[in-house]
């Protein structure tokens, strides 16, 4: 019997036992969210005091245990409107009651610009900004005045800001020079951008801004050290954590900041060589890459590798655990890519150490989720549907899934598949 069937059997048994109890259950309060919840949580009774008409000192009625399941994601399609086929999704962000989504235009139309779309519900979109032809928008974050987008243009690095997602303004700052800002992260003190400078992708660089408007090309030792070997960066609760390449025998260095340019090395992920995504949340931090995962309670002390997701388009940390999404196989038009059959994969973990691959439904044999956000207790995924019609532009797609408040770790993890190259 596999891990999921054993988990379902325990849930059924728990329900049957609870149903057989002769005494009524007292109202329960909110279920707690421990770091590693057990399979069932005993919910305290509403009161241990005597009630009118009951013998003095008698206890309240017994309470049935609250059943807690593993973190399951069951996607429901809820495709967006207002956006046509695109090559890819650059990013999605939410600030206040506004959503912003930036998309890459079709390759076949070089004059078609990148576009920023705005929404109040994440489903019905309106074009808010056509970026100038020749500008490539590579990163988006909720930060600064509301939203910050960055990338490169004909004359060097570009940054755009927006208060509400609808009106966008370009930033004019000499420090952007001939650079390219390909990643953005928000801290308690502002916005940090990573990329490369001088028109040379071998010269990694870091820029910082307190507000998204004024930028500085940082040259301090720690900031440059992080930029030069950056593999992944994430933020939680105002603190940014970066995974930085070191000597292969040492592993990967872990740096952090609550500021912008000044970083502090706090640890090492021993034996690791490549991390693709990093995320932190109420249950700690997780890094994933090459079908492996590493966990940390605080982003500083890291575990040894465990089997992890075989995809890393996006990774998100939620109160209920961690979710990773992406796809295996090749996209249409790729002649010598990953030879596995195409499939959109979703992986989940309650604790970051035991990962489950969600069943691949028929829909995801030709669709993929590549970007995640959480709105209230709903997981929202954006991606594309695959069409083998010869076009390099694919329809934008959206899915939603309810998230539980409490989950437990799975009994056993699933094994991810490995890429299959073509040729010898």
HELIX and SHEET records of a PDB file:
HELIX    1   1 UNK A    3  UNK A   19  1                                  17    
HELIX    2   2 UNK A  174  UNK A  176  5                                   3    
HELIX    3   3 UNK A  221  UNK A  229  1                                   9    
HELIX    4   4 UNK A  362  UNK A  365  5                                   4    
SHEET    1   A 2 UNK A  40  UNK A  41  0                                        
SHEET    2   A 2 UNK A  66  UNK A  67 -1                                        
SHEET    1   B 4 UNK A  76  UNK A  77  0                                        
SHEET    2   B 4 UNK A 396  UNK A 402 -1                                        
SHEET    3   B 4 UNK A 378  UNK A 385 -1                                        
SHEET    4   B 4 UNK A 367  UNK A 375 -1                                        
SHEET    1   C 4 UNK A  88  UNK A  95  0                                        
SHEET    2   C 4 UNK A  98  UNK A 104 -1                                        
SHEET    3   C 4 UNK A 115  UNK A 119 -1                                        
SHEET    4   C 4 UNK A 126  UNK A 130 -1                                        
SHEET    1   D 4 UNK A 136  UNK A 141  0                                        
SHEET    2   D 4 UNK A 147  UNK A 153 -1                                        
SHEET    3   D 4 UNK A 156  UNK A 162 -1                                        
SHEET    4   D 4 UNK A 168  UNK A 170 -1                                        
SHEET    1   E 4 UNK A 180  UNK A 187  0                                        
SHEET    2   E 4 UNK A 190  UNK A 196 -1                                        
SHEET    3   E 4 UNK A 204  UNK A 209 -1                                        
SHEET    4   E 4 UNK A 216  UNK A 217 -1                                        
SHEET    1   F 4 UNK A 230  UNK A 236  0                                        
SHEET    2   F 4 UNK A 239  UNK A 245 -1                                        
SHEET    3   F 4 UNK A 252  UNK A 257 -1                                        
SHEET    4   F 4 UNK A 264  UNK A 269 -1                                        
SHEET    1   G 4 UNK A 277  UNK A 281  0                                        
SHEET    2   G 4 UNK A 284  UNK A 289 -1                                        
SHEET    3   G 4 UNK A 292  UNK A 296 -1                                        
SHEET    4   G 4 UNK A 306  UNK A 307 -1                                        
SHEET    1   H 4 UNK A 314  UNK A 318  0                                        
SHEET    2   H 4 UNK A 321  UNK A 328 -1                                        
SHEET    3   H 4 UNK A 343  UNK A 349 -1                                        
SHEET    4   H 4 UNK A 356  UNK A 357 -1                                        
END                                                                             
